[in-house]
């Protein structure tokens, strides 16, 4: 067996030493050769092959350094995408994983002298979110994949289409209301004319006009209606009710048409809303909120009118007249049934 044979103890020991990672200062990036000690690196630098590579490097050093820098950055970015796509991780941990590959591009051949400079470069270019803490630099991968961008684009498109459809429905409702008002005006004028004619005929014929004793009930109902009208206020927010956010300005943040609980009423017109899904707390004006109607049998609170502040049970809903039938529970008006109360005057209790 010769001195330089493959199975000699020295050859086996040399191969075992070459398996692991060696020191960075004894690595030649141009020749892609790793030396085990200072003497070997010195001998390599004096070799003809290394001298030829250095001549090539001397002709255009900027192009070669920029090429190694781009390759280093791309490989580092691919590692982040594969291993730490959705997590916040220390830059040192990622770099240690990166250099486990023996054939990686070494940092001393790039334009960055230290890992800190490279991390700052990632933050400036917007490829990663960079944070400096007491434990060092932490980075978070920013996903700019074409599939992810396409999904976000489609999601925004759906939101916009939903908003456009809602606006169309609102316009249609307004048109129908205007048409109904236009048709109602001539009918009312005809009825008034008929009443005036019948009144004149009764007076001319000399027939006595009698009044029934049931008029007292009519007066009471009219009095109740007038008291409910005078008891109405221009604010209705109160604590403990569930409302729906209708602000289109909050659509991009995902709060549009989402429900929340009123935790606090500020200056009567602004509510501090805790969203049911995200638990985020928002401050929204009552004009951008809407009352929520529960299922039949659910508990509601009367937020406006003569019975404001009372809790009631929902007995039925009239979708044509946009009103509900409720029965008050507890309090002074316990057991009283209100046959027609508007949707905006009642709200679901949390």
NORHUHU-V521099 format. One record per run of one state. SS is the DSSP state (~ for helix, > for strand, _ for the rest). FROM is the first residue (numbers start at 1). TO is the last residue. If there is no record, write none. Layout:
ss=SS from=FROM to=TO
ss=SS from=FROM to=TO
This chain:
ss=_ from=1 to=8
ss=~ from=9 to=19
ss=_ from=20 to=23
ss=~ from=24 to=26
ss=> from=27 to=28
ss=_ from=29 to=32
ss=> from=33 to=34
ss=_ from=35 to=37
ss=~ from=38 to=45
ss=_ from=46 to=47
ss=~ from=48 to=59
ss=_ from=60 to=60
ss=~ from=61 to=83
ss=_ from=84 to=87
ss=> from=88 to=90
ss=~ from=91 to=98
ss=_ from=99 to=106
ss=~ from=107 to=109
ss=_ from=110 to=114
ss=~ from=115 to=125
ss=_ from=126 to=127
ss=> from=128 to=133
ss=_ from=134 to=135
ss=> from=136 to=141
ss=_ from=142 to=145
ss=~ from=146 to=205
ss=_ from=206 to=214
ss=~ from=215 to=231
ss=_ from=232 to=240
ss=> from=241 to=245
ss=_ from=246 to=247
ss=~ from=248 to=250
ss=_ from=251 to=258
ss=> from=259 to=266
ss=_ from=267 to=269
ss=> from=270 to=275
ss=_ from=276 to=280
ss=> from=281 to=285
ss=~ from=286 to=288
ss=> from=289 to=291
ss=_ from=292 to=298
ss=> from=299 to=302
ss=_ from=303 to=310
ss=> from=311 to=318
ss=_ from=319 to=322
ss=> from=323 to=328
ss=_ from=329 to=336
ss=> from=337 to=342
ss=~ from=343 to=345
ss=> from=346 to=349
ss=_ from=350 to=350
